[in-house]
């Protein structure tokens, strides 16, 4: 898909069109947002777009909508997956609330390749050892799973947040005719608080809502689980 459509002359309209279409390429949508962030000098928004396009280097920077809930199991050779219950709520949260750092392209690939409806999210060796000790050391490998629906939810959240941003710009008169912005539009954008994707609604006032290859997203540290 081309970055710009011949059907629209407004960058904001292009973004709204892509955001509301389930069939549109979400990477193309984000690239348009990258153009928007550059033209209006919105560094926080640009950082968010870049992270979504290329993945999050720091798991601590992952937005709340990218934290997915998992279930824990032990794999029995004859009985299959046996639910594993963790009594301590803090320990349970540590193992079952996982920050997804992959780029949108990687997430789309996971959806295409998935056949079971579930993702397997690997545990690190230190985590496996802890679970084995805590579960009675039966020698059964622990398995962490999450529904593929959570990945769909992440991509939907990205579309919704972009749509809200684009609607907010339109409401205050920033539309980007001819794929460029007037000096007045740029001045108006510069007077806004910089857009943080988690809290941007306050920028515009009342805007209406219209197998994971996990790489070191959590680590057990001394005194973190005891």
N, C-alpha and C positions, 0 to 999 in steps of 0.2 A: 504493500500500500504506500502511495506517495505521502510525503510529509504534509503537503498542502493539497486540498481538494479544489477543483475548479468551480465547485458549486457554491462555495462560501468565500467572501472577501474579508470577513472578520475573523481574527485569530481566536477571539473569545467564542464566537459562534462555532468555529471548527472544533474547539475543545469540548464545548457542550454537546455537539453532535456525536463525537467519538465517545464521550463519557456515557451517553444515554443508549448507545448501541451495544448490545451484548456480543454482536458478531465482530466488532471492531478489534483491532490489535491493541492490546493494552500498552505494549512497548511504544507503539506509534503515538498513543495518547500521552504518554509520559515525555516523549521527545518534544511534542508540541508544548508541553508545560515547561520543558527546559528552555525552549525559545522564549516563552513568556517570561520566565524568571530572569533571563539575560536581558531582554529588552526593557524590563521595568526595574532591573537591579534589585532583585529580591533574594538575597543570599541564603536565608534560612529555607525558603521554598526550594531554591536550587539544590541545596544539600539534600533535602528530602527526596527530590526527584532523582538525583544521582544515586542515592542509596537504593531506591526502588529499582532503578535500571541495572545497577551493577552489584547489588548485594551490600549488606551491612558488615563492615569490617569489625566493628565493636558491638557485641551483643547488647551492651548496656544502652545503645542508641536505638534499639528496636522499639517501634511504637507499640502501644497496648494492643492494637488489633492484630499484631503479629505474634502475640503470645497465645499458644494453643494448649488445650487441655488434653492430656494423654491418660491412658490406663496402663497399669502395670500387671504383668503376668509372669508365671513360670512355665517354661516349655517342658511338658512331660512326654517322653517318647511314645507312650501308649495312649494317653488321655488328651494330648494336645495342649492347648493353652489353659492354665489354671489361674483364675484371678488372684492377684497378690494385693492384700490390703495392708496399708501402712497406717498404724494407729496414730502416730504423732502427726498433727496437722501441718506443722512447719516442715517436717521431713517429707511428707506427702507432696506439699507444694513444690519443694525443691526438685523432686523427681518428675512431677507430672505437669508442671507449668513450663513449657518449653518455648524459647525465643527462636523464631524462624528467621534466619538471616539471608536466605537465598534470594537471588534476583527474581523479578517477575518472569523472566524467560525460563529460568530453572523451574519455577513453580508451575508454569504452563506445561512444561515437559513432563513433570511428575503426574499431572492430571491425565495427559494423553497416554502415558505408559501404564497407568495404574489399572489393574484388573480386579482387585479384591475389594476395593472400597476402603482400604486401610493403608496407612503408612507405618512403616517400622522405623523408629527413631533410635539409633544406636546409643548404647551406654558406654562410657569410658571404663577402662579396666578398674580404676579405683572405685567407681560407682558399683560395678558388678561385684567386686569383693565385699563392699559394704552390705549390699542387698543379700548376698549369700550368707554372710555372718548373721544378719538380722533375721533371716527367714528360717534359720535352723540348719543352714549348711547342708541342704539335701543334695547339692550337686546339680540342681536343675538350672539351666541358663535363664536369666531374667530377660523379658521382652517388653519393650515399651511401644505402645501403638496409639495412633490417632486416626480419626476419621478423615477421609479425603475431603469431606465437606468443609473442614476447617481451612483448607487451601483455597477452595472456592470462596469462602468467606473473606479471606485476606484480599483476594483480587477484587471482590465486590466492594470492600471497604475503600480500596484505592480509588476505584471509579467514583464512588459516592463522594469522597472527600474532594476530588478534583472538580466534580460537578458543582459542589457547594462553593468552591473558590471561584469558578467561572461565573456562577450566578451572582455571587457577591460583587464581582467586578462590574458586571452588566448593570446591577442595581445602582451603582454609584457613577455610572456613565463612562467606564473604561471598557472599550470594546475592540480596539485594535483594527480599525478599518484598513483594508489594503495590506494586512499582515504587518502593519507598523503602528506605532503609537504617536499621537501628537504631543507637542511639548506640554500642553495642559494635562493630558492624561498621565504623562510621566511625572509631572509635578504633583498631581493628585496622589499617584501611587507612592511617591517619596514621602508624602505626609502621613501615610498610613503607618501603623505599627508594622514591623516586618512580619510576614506571614509564617507562623509556626503551625504546621499541619494539624497538631493535636489541639490547638487552642485558637484557631484562626477566626472563629465565628465572631469573637469580640472585635475583630478588626473592622468588620463591615456593619456591626450592629446586629439586628435580628434578621439573620438570613435563614430562610426556611430550608429544611432538609429535602430537599427533593430526594516409595521407600525414600524419606528425606535424608539427603547426604549431609547430616548435621556435622559441623566442624567446630568442636570445642565451644559450644554455646553455654555450657555450664561446667563448673569444676567444683569438686568437693574440696573445701579448704579446712585447715585445722580449726576446730571449735565451731565450724559452721553446722555440722551435724554431730550430735553426741548422744 
